[in-house]
Amino acid sequence: MSNHSLVPFFSIITPCYNVERYLTHCVDSILHQPFSNWELLLIDDGSTDSTPDICEQLAKGDLRIKAIHQENAGVSAARNRGLDEAKGEWVLFIDSDDWFTEDAFAIYAKSINNYTADRYIFNRYSYKDGKINQPNLKPEVLLREDDQIKYFLIDMLFPYYDFLKNGVVTGGIRGVNCSLYKRKIIENNGIRFERNVKIAEDAMFNFDFISHSKTICMQNLMVGFYRIEQTSVMHRFNPNIDDINQQTISGFKKRIELHINNDFEYRIAYFGMITECMFRGMKLKYVNPINTTPRRQRIKQFKEWYYQEYIQKDMDYGFLKFLPKGKKQIMWCLKHKMVGLAMWLSVLSIAYLKKKNKI
């Protein structure tokens, strides 16, 4: 491996914003790894609690840790700052409220020795309300290259299709945390996170990275813990979700525009992505219990967003069969402009998924 004094093997990038409760735990999980050739970049994104001081204290305690402070600009800007500063052969991302397993870095080193790849994807435990769950991921090892890499690209929009066609369960593949990235590919192709995208910015980063990769390796090995907070942007009431969904749709549309007219699998992926945006909008706004807007007005607002030409012109409702149960019925209702019924089904689907601890 690399000479420790010159180039760290791993550059670990951790965005930090008001995480005084969690940051030390995250960093401790790195300090306790048996593998020592790494640098940790703590990017304080304009925190207003004691996070900046904690970053400085941690940096003073270990020369491998660097504290970087910037005005608040969001998680994408923080990760980009980390990429600008990184010097390692491999890049790792971990959020400041998550943490690594005890043998994570040993698993990383062994994977690099066993397989040749540009990105290594692993599994993580989810941690919610004090309970730890192990998400599904299969097969145990999956190497994709050449034409097969296309399915990892499609996963960035709609991973359920990979399961239907290939029996592949990708877990949190669209996120960046705990994956290994070859830094040379990131730098040679100027790959960065889109700062104006609030949801799926990590999936877009992955799409760009995979587009320039030769081989991707996915393994069902547990390397981290992902903390699920009900106050996160993916769970709380959000009256601006239509605009956020629009950013997601625009970001992916420009990435697949060369494929969508001559490859039906990308059209399925687009349909699936719109379905996910629709359901997210239902969950975070239109049927959210906090939303006190009269139902008739909510239906009108939803129609104004969902039925605009920009979204509908590449939609093919012939792909309904590729959707999971629940979303398939909701989209059937939307095909026939039965928005009220779609909202009612969304309420039932959300309740079911919460009961199964899937959202």
C-alpha positions as CSV (number, residue, x, y, z in Angstrom):
1,M,0.0,0.0,0.0
2,S,1.0,3.7,0.1
3,N,3.7,5.3,2.0
4,H,2.0,6.6,5.2
5,S,4.2,9.7,5.4
6,L,3.4,10.9,1.8
7,V,-0.1,9.8,0.7
8,P,-2.8,8.4,2.9
9,F,-4.5,5.3,1.6
10,F,-8.0,6.5,2.6
11,S,-9.3,10.1,2.7
12,I,-12.4,10.1,4.9
13,I,-14.8,13.1,4.4
14,T,-17.2,14.0,7.1
15,P,-19.6,17.0,6.7
16,C,-20.4,18.4,10.2
17,Y,-23.4,20.6,11.0
18,N,-24.6,21.0,14.6
19,V,-23.7,17.5,15.5
20,E,-22.2,18.0,19.0
21,R,-24.1,15.0,20.2
22,Y,-22.7,12.5,17.7
23,L,-19.4,13.7,16.2
24,T,-17.0,12.2,18.8
25,H,-18.7,8.8,18.5
26,C,-18.2,8.9,14.7
27,V,-14.5,9.9,15.0
28,D,-13.9,7.3,17.7
29,S,-15.1,4.6,15.3
30,I,-12.3,5.7,13.0
31,L,-9.6,6.0,15.6
32,H,-10.2,2.5,16.9
33,Q,-9.7,0.9,13.5
34,P,-6.6,-1.4,13.3
35,F,-5.8,0.2,9.9
36,S,-4.0,3.5,10.4
37,N,-3.1,4.9,7.0
38,W,-5.8,7.5,6.6
39,E,-6.7,11.2,6.8
40,L,-10.0,12.5,8.2
41,L,-11.4,15.8,6.9
42,L,-14.0,17.2,9.2
43,I,-15.8,19.9,7.3
44,D,-17.7,22.2,9.7
45,D,-20.5,23.7,7.6
46,G,-21.1,26.8,9.6
47,S,-22.3,25.0,12.8
48,T,-23.9,27.2,15.5
49,D,-23.4,24.7,18.4
50,S,-20.1,23.4,19.9
51,T,-19.3,21.4,16.7
52,P,-16.5,23.8,15.5
53,D,-14.7,23.5,18.9
54,I,-15.1,19.7,18.9
55,C,-13.6,19.5,15.4
56,E,-10.6,21.6,16.5
57,Q,-10.1,19.4,19.6
58,L,-10.1,16.3,17.6
59,A,-7.7,17.7,15.1
60,K,-5.3,18.7,17.9
61,G,-5.4,15.1,19.2
62,D,-4.4,13.4,16.0
63,L,-2.3,14.7,13.1
64,R,-4.3,12.6,10.7
65,I,-7.4,14.7,11.4
66,K,-7.9,18.1,9.7
67,A,-10.6,20.6,10.8
68,I,-12.0,22.8,8.0
69,H,-14.5,25.5,8.6
70,Q,-16.8,27.2,6.1
71,E,-20.0,29.3,6.1
72,N,-23.1,27.2,6.0
73,A,-23.7,26.0,2.4
74,G,-25.2,22.5,2.8
75,V,-23.9,18.9,2.7
76,S,-23.0,18.9,-1.0
77,A,-20.8,22.0,-0.6
78,A,-19.2,20.4,2.5
79,R,-18.4,17.1,0.6
80,N,-17.1,19.1,-2.3
81,R,-14.7,21.0,0.0
82,G,-13.6,17.6,1.3
83,L,-12.9,16.4,-2.2
84,D,-10.9,19.5,-2.9
85,E,-8.7,18.8,0.1
86,A,-8.4,15.0,-0.1
87,K,-5.1,13.5,-0.9
88,G,-5.7,9.8,-0.5
89,E,-5.8,7.0,-3.1
90,W,-9.4,6.1,-2.0
91,V,-12.2,8.4,-0.8
92,L,-14.6,7.4,1.9
93,F,-17.7,9.4,3.0
94,I,-19.3,9.1,6.4
95,D,-21.9,11.5,7.9
96,S,-21.1,12.8,11.4
97,D,-24.0,11.0,13.0
98,D,-23.1,7.6,11.6
99,W,-20.2,5.4,12.5
100,F,-18.1,2.5,11.3
101,T,-18.0,-1.1,12.5
102,E,-14.9,-2.2,14.3
103,D,-13.5,-4.1,11.3
104,A,-14.6,-1.8,8.5
105,F,-11.2,-0.7,7.4
106,A,-9.8,-4.3,7.5
107,I,-12.7,-5.2,5.2
108,Y,-11.9,-2.3,2.9
109,A,-8.2,-3.3,2.6
110,K,-9.1,-7.0,2.1
111,S,-11.7,-6.1,-0.6
112,I,-9.1,-4.0,-2.5
113,N,-6.7,-7.0,-2.4
114,N,-9.3,-9.5,-3.5
115,Y,-11.1,-7.6,-6.3
116,T,-10.1,-5.0,-8.8
117,A,-12.7,-2.2,-8.9
118,D,-13.2,1.5,-9.1
119,R,-15.9,1.6,-6.4
120,Y,-16.6,-0.9,-3.6
121,I,-20.1,-0.9,-2.2
122,F,-20.9,-2.5,1.2
123,N,-23.8,-3.0,3.5
124,R,-24.7,-1.0,6.7
125,Y,-26.8,-1.5,9.7
126,S,-29.7,0.9,10.2
127,Y,-30.1,2.4,13.7
128,K,-33.5,3.8,14.6
129,D,-35.1,4.5,18.0
130,G,-32.3,2.5,19.7
131,K,-32.9,-0.6,17.4
132,I,-30.4,-2.0,15.0
133,N,-31.6,-3.6,11.7
134,Q,-29.7,-5.3,9.0
135,P,-30.9,-4.3,5.5
136,N,-31.0,-6.9,2.8
137,L,-28.3,-7.0,0.1
138,K,-27.7,-9.7,-2.5
139,P,-25.9,-11.5,-3.9
140,E,-23.0,-11.8,-1.4
141,V,-20.6,-10.6,-4.1
142,L,-21.4,-8.8,-7.3
143,L,-18.8,-7.6,-9.8
144,R,-20.1,-5.6,-12.8
145,E,-18.2,-4.3,-15.7
146,D,-18.7,-3.3,-19.4
147,D,-22.4,-3.6,-20.4
148,Q,-23.5,-4.8,-16.9
149,I,-22.5,-1.5,-15.3
150,K,-25.6,-0.1,-16.9
151,Y,-27.7,-1.7,-14.2
152,F,-25.8,0.2,-11.5
153,L,-26.6,3.4,-13.4
154,I,-30.3,2.4,-13.5
155,D,-30.1,1.7,-9.8
156,M,-29.4,5.3,-9.2
157,L,-32.9,6.2,-10.5
158,F,-34.9,3.0,-9.7
159,P,-33.2,0.1,-7.9
160,Y,-36.4,-2.0,-7.8
161,Y,-35.9,-2.8,-11.5
162,D,-32.6,-4.5,-10.8
163,F,-34.4,-6.7,-8.3
164,L,-37.1,-7.7,-10.8
165,K,-34.7,-8.3,-13.8
166,N,-31.6,-9.7,-12.1
167,G,-32.6,-10.6,-8.5
168,V,-30.2,-8.0,-7.2
169,V,-31.0,-6.2,-3.9
170,T,-28.8,-3.1,-3.7
171,G,-29.6,-1.8,-0.2
172,G,-28.4,1.8,0.2
173,I,-26.4,1.8,-3.0
174,R,-27.6,5.3,-4.0
175,G,-25.9,6.8,-0.9
176,V,-22.2,7.6,-0.7
177,N,-21.6,6.7,3.0
178,C,-19.2,3.8,3.6
179,S,-18.4,3.1,-0.1
180,L,-14.9,3.3,-1.4
181,Y,-14.2,5.5,-4.4
182,K,-11.0,5.6,-6.4
183,R,-10.1,9.3,-6.1
184,K,-8.3,9.4,-9.4
185,I,-11.6,8.9,-11.3
186,I,-13.2,11.7,-9.3
187,E,-10.4,14.1,-10.0
188,N,-9.7,13.2,-13.6
189,N,-13.4,13.7,-14.5
190,G,-14.2,16.7,-12.2
191,I,-17.0,14.8,-10.4
192,R,-18.6,16.8,-7.6
193,F,-22.0,17.0,-5.8
194,E,-24.6,19.3,-7.2
195,R,-25.1,22.0,-4.5
196,N,-28.6,23.0,-5.6
197,V,-30.0,19.5,-5.3
198,K,-31.5,18.7,-1.8
199,I,-32.5,15.0,-2.4
200,A,-30.7,12.4,-4.5
201,E,-27.5,14.6,-4.8
202,D,-25.6,11.5,-3.7
203,A,-27.2,9.3,-6.3
204,M,-26.3,11.8,-9.0
205,F,-22.7,11.8,-7.8
206,N,-22.7,8.0,-8.0
207,F,-24.3,8.1,-11.5
208,D,-21.4,10.4,-12.7
209,F,-18.8,8.2,-11.0
210,I,-20.2,5.0,-12.4
211,S,-20.4,6.5,-15.9
212,H,-16.5,6.8,-15.8
213,S,-15.9,3.5,-14.1
214,K,-14.8,0.1,-15.6
215,T,-15.7,-2.2,-12.7
216,I,-17.9,-1.9,-9.6
217,C,-17.9,-4.4,-6.8
218,M,-20.8,-4.8,-4.3
219,Q,-20.4,-7.0,-1.3
220,N,-22.8,-8.0,1.5
221,L,-20.3,-7.1,4.3
222,M,-21.3,-4.8,7.2
223,V,-19.1,-1.8,7.5
224,G,-21.1,0.9,9.2
225,F,-24.2,2.1,11.1
226,Y,-26.7,4.5,9.5
227,R,-28.7,6.6,12.0
228,I,-32.2,7.3,10.9
229,E,-33.7,10.4,12.4
230,Q,-37.4,11.3,12.0
231,T,-36.3,15.0,11.8
232,S,-34.2,14.4,8.6
233,V,-35.2,15.9,5.3
234,M,-36.5,12.5,4.1
235,H,-39.0,12.3,6.9
236,R,-40.4,15.6,8.1
237,F,-43.2,17.7,6.6
238,N,-41.8,19.8,3.7
239,P,-44.0,22.3,1.9
240,N,-41.2,22.8,-0.7
241,I,-41.0,19.2,-1.7
242,D,-42.4,19.9,-5.2
243,D,-39.4,22.1,-6.0
244,I,-37.0,19.6,-4.5
245,N,-38.5,16.8,-6.5
246,Q,-38.2,19.0,-9.6
247,Q,-34.4,19.3,-8.9
248,T,-34.1,15.6,-8.7
249,I,-36.0,15.0,-12.0
250,S,-34.0,17.7,-13.8
251,G,-30.7,16.4,-12.5
252,F,-31.4,12.9,-13.7
253,K,-33.1,13.9,-17.0
254,K,-30.0,15.6,-18.2
255,R,-28.0,12.5,-17.3
256,I,-30.2,10.0,-19.2
257,E,-31.3,12.1,-22.1
258,L,-29.0,10.3,-24.5
259,H,-30.4,6.9,-23.4
260,I,-34.1,7.5,-22.8
261,N,-35.3,7.5,-26.4
262,N,-33.4,4.4,-27.5
263,D,-33.2,2.2,-24.4
264,F,-36.5,1.1,-22.8
265,E,-34.7,0.1,-19.6
266,Y,-33.8,3.8,-19.0
267,R,-37.4,4.7,-19.7
268,I,-38.5,2.2,-17.0
269,A,-35.9,3.8,-14.7
270,Y,-37.4,7.3,-15.4
271,F,-40.9,6.0,-14.7
272,G,-39.7,4.5,-11.5
273,M,-37.9,7.7,-10.4
274,I,-41.0,9.8,-11.1
275,T,-43.0,7.3,-9.0
276,E,-40.6,7.7,-6.1
277,C,-40.7,11.5,-6.4
278,M,-44.5,11.3,-6.4
279,F,-44.6,9.1,-3.3
280,R,-42.1,11.3,-1.5
281,G,-44.3,14.3,-2.3
282,M,-47.3,12.5,-0.9
283,K,-45.5,11.5,2.3
284,L,-43.8,14.8,3.0
285,K,-46.6,17.2,1.9
286,Y,-49.9,16.1,0.3
287,V,-51.1,13.5,2.8
288,N,-48.8,14.5,5.7
289,P,-50.8,14.9,8.9
290,I,-49.2,18.3,9.6
291,N,-50.6,19.7,6.3
292,T,-53.8,21.6,7.2
293,T,-54.5,22.8,3.7
294,P,-58.1,21.8,2.6
295,R,-58.1,18.5,0.7
296,R,-59.6,20.0,-2.5
297,Q,-56.8,22.5,-2.6
298,R,-54.2,19.8,-2.0
299,I,-55.5,17.9,-5.0
300,K,-55.4,21.0,-7.1
301,Q,-51.8,21.7,-6.1
302,F,-50.7,18.1,-6.8
303,K,-52.3,18.2,-10.3
304,E,-50.5,21.4,-11.1
305,W,-47.1,19.8,-10.2
306,Y,-47.5,16.2,-11.4
307,Y,-49.3,16.7,-14.7
308,Q,-47.0,19.3,-16.1
309,E,-45.6,18.5,-19.6
310,Y,-42.0,18.5,-18.4
311,I,-42.7,15.4,-16.2
312,Q,-45.3,13.7,-18.4
313,K,-43.8,13.8,-21.8
314,D,-41.3,10.9,-21.1
315,M,-43.8,8.9,-19.0
316,D,-45.0,5.5,-20.2
317,Y,-47.7,4.0,-18.0
318,G,-47.2,0.7,-19.8
319,F,-44.4,0.2,-17.3
320,L,-46.8,0.0,-14.3
321,K,-46.0,-3.7,-14.0
322,F,-42.4,-2.9,-12.9
323,L,-43.6,-1.0,-9.8
324,P,-43.9,-2.6,-6.4
325,K,-47.3,-3.3,-4.9
326,G,-48.9,-0.1,-3.6
327,K,-47.1,2.3,-5.8
328,K,-48.4,0.4,-8.8
329,Q,-52.0,1.0,-7.7
330,I,-51.3,4.7,-6.8
331,M,-49.8,5.3,-10.3
332,W,-52.7,3.5,-12.0
333,C,-55.0,6.1,-10.3
334,L,-52.8,9.0,-11.4
335,K,-52.8,7.6,-15.0
336,H,-56.6,8.0,-14.9
337,K,-56.3,11.3,-13.0
338,M,-58.0,9.9,-9.9
339,V,-55.9,12.0,-7.5
340,G,-58.2,11.8,-4.5
341,L,-58.1,8.0,-4.6
342,A,-54.3,8.1,-5.1
343,M,-54.0,10.2,-1.9
344,W,-56.1,7.7,0.0
345,L,-54.0,4.8,-1.2
346,S,-50.8,6.7,-0.3
347,V,-52.0,7.1,3.3
348,L,-52.5,3.3,3.5
349,S,-49.1,2.6,1.9
350,I,-47.3,4.9,4.2
351,A,-49.0,3.4,7.3
352,Y,-48.1,-0.1,6.0
353,L,-44.4,0.8,5.4
354,K,-44.1,2.4,8.8
355,K,-45.5,-0.7,10.4
356,K,-42.9,-2.8,8.6
357,N,-40.2,-0.3,9.7
358,K,-39.3,0.4,6.0
359,I,-39.6,4.2,6.2
